[in-house]
Amino acid sequence: MTTVLGRVPETGSGEALRVLVADRSPHFRETLRRVITHHPRCKVIGEAATLLNAARVATNGDPHIVLLDVDLVLNESPARLRRLADAFPHLRIIVMLNEESLQYRRAVAERWGYVCVVKDQAEVDLDRILGSEAVSTPASGGA
């Protein structure tokens, strides 16, 4: 299943962060949508159940952030993830882990430089990450 919800309009002081949720579980995608919807700086612009669909939604929805299920990364070739990152260099990818694992966090950070969030702690961690200056809205025009 893939959903594209359109572009986010400008807000008073700037553009909202557009978020793409990519997770195999429809239930967890809905949970993330609820968390993001309550965040004043963010707007969910689409959902995807596969990495290939995430790339399609990213093409149509122009997200700033992708919340990416670690299983989508593990079940796909690293080359496909690299193509996604290369095609959308402005994307900030946050990998959603099924459980706390320093090994996964290190591997993801060293391999791709991405931030990780544990799914059980997503509500608290995403609120902290999305509210930080480290995830600011990119300037118009991408990178």
N, C-alpha and C positions, 0 to 999 in steps of 0.2 A: 504494500500500500504506500502510495506517495501522495502527499497533499501539498499544494502550493497555495498560500493564502495572500499573495500579493505584496507589494511594496509598502513600507511603513512611511507615512508622511512625516514631514519635518515637525518637530515639537517646538515649543516656544524658544528654548535656548539652544537647540541643536537637534540633530537627528537621533531617534531612538536606536538602540542596538538591536539589529535584526538577528534572530536566533533560529537556527535550523536544528531540529531534534532528530537524531538518527539512532534508532534502537530497534532491535528485533521485536520487543514486547510492546504491543499496543497499550497495555495497562501502564507500563513504565513511561511510555511517551506521553500519556495523559497526565501522569503524575508530574512529569517535568513541565508540561504545558501549564499546569496549575501553579507550580512554583514560579515560573517565568512570568506568567500573567500578573502575578501580584508584585512583581518588581517594577518600580516606576521607570527605570531606564531601558526596559527591554520589551520586545514584541516578538512572538513566535511567528515566523513567516512560512514555515513548512515543516513537514515530517517525512521521514523515510525509514523503511525497514531494512534496507540494504545499502551498502556503500555505493553501488551503481546508481540507485535511486537518489541517494544524497547528492551525488554529482549533478544529476538532472535538476534537482530542486535548487541547488546552489546556482546553476546557470540561470534559472528563471527568477529566483527570489533574491539574489545578491545579498546573502547573509554576511554579517560581520563575524558571527560566532557559530561553530558547529559543536553541539554536544554529541559525541560519538561513542557509542557502545563499544567497549573493548572487544567484545565477541565479533563485531563487524570487522575490526582490525585483524584479529587473529584468524578469522575464517576467509579473509581475502588476501590476495597477494600483496606484499609490501609495495610492489610497483604500482598497483592501483591506488593505494593511499598516497604514494608519492606524486602520481599524476594529478590527483585531486588537489594536493597542496601546491603543486606547480601551476595548475590552471587557475587557482585562486590564491595568489600569494598574500592577499590582505586578510585571509581568514585566520581567526584565532580558533584553534581546535582544542576542545577540552575532552579528554578521554574519560569515559565513565567506567570505573572498575567495579566488578562484582563483589570484591572483598578487598580489604586493605592488604596491600602487598608492596613492600618497599622495593622488591625485585621488579615488579611491573612498573612502578613509578620511575625507578632509575632507567629501566630499559626504554620507556616511552620518552622520558626527558632526554636521554642520550641519543636515541635514534632520531627523534623528530623534534625535540624541544617543546613538546606540548605539556600542558598542565593536566593532572589527573584528579578526579573526584570519585570517591567511593559512593556507590548508589545509595547505600543505607544512610549516608550523611549528606546526600545531595542538597536537601533543602537548606541546611545551614551553610554548607560549603559554597554553593552557588550564590547564595545571597551575599556572602563575603567576597567572592571573586567578582561577581557582576557589579558590585558596588565599589570596587577598587579602581584606582587610576590605571592599573596595569591592563585593564580591559576598557580602554577609552574608545570612543567612536573614531574610526579612521577618518582622515580628511577626505573630502569629496574627490572622486576620481580614483580610488583604490589605494594601493601601496603608498 
